[in-house]
């Protein structure tokens, strides 16, 4: 008999989030699932890893009704993938999936995203990896409208693999009462976050700040993740771990190398 593929799931919203339960429900149709996820929310951690504090993990029974082995970890999403691949799992997983994130990871948000950092850590480990996100930040976000597409993307990666060094950043629009039109493949929009700081005073009279702001996207091209989401499509952006600017490389050599 052909063995089921081993699928590793993580996220950045924590092991108790609605999004990871939704993702696990889909992935158990495709293979054997193991979950290693943070024990608390880790949104915005990017690719942080824990190096000056011990990592702690233990089994969780949150998914025992489905027969899914699950662990919660004190570390970041990237820590979870490292721990799973190099310590917990008995063999190399066939697929790493992260999410489904409560909130958008389009455009520059991919750099801040713990969801995508889990996927990219899988890529660093040589594993086909996908990060899934829905543009709904609420605790009780709706995910059901993405089910068909999440399953199709994961199944495609299991069957066809991914290029070495590339993960998929998959984003879906917030549910608007209409089914998703389909999937569009494109690039990340050239947007950015315009930061603001909300200054407050604690009972001791000391000032403290909350980071706030809004996303600004001057990129009006129709080949971006932001455009796809606005048109009620799912977006797929192939995302590389190699950050080298190859276009500028030779020019820079001319400046610094004789």
Number of C-alpha atoms within 10 A of each C-alpha: 3 4 7 11 14 21 23 28 32 33 38 33 27 24 26 16 20 19 27 26 18 17 23 24 16 16 22 16 10 17 18 18 24 25 28 30 35 25 21 17 18 21 19 17 18 21 19 16 14 12 9 6 8 8 14 10 16 11 12 17 13 16 18 10 7 12 13 18 16 21 23 23 23 19 23 30 35 28 23 29 28 19 17 23 19 12 10 14 14 9 11 15 21 19 24 30 29 31 32 30 31 28 23 22 27 28 21 16 18 19 15 16 25 31 34 34 29 32 33 30 22 28 25 19 16 16 24 27 32 31 30 31 30 27 20 18 14 9 12 11 18 19 23 11 18 23 13 12 16 25 15 11 17 23 16 11 18 20 10 10 15 19 13 13 19 23 29 24 27 29 29 33 24 23 18 10 7 8 12 20 11 14 18 18 16 17 20 24 20 17 17 14 14 11 10 12 11 10 10 11 10 8 6 6 8 8 10 11 11 10 9 11 12 10 12 11 15 9 15 12 12 13 16 22 28 29 20 23 22 12 12 19 21 26 28 25 20 17 21 17 14 9 7 9 8 9 8 9 10 11 10 11 10 9 8 7 7 5
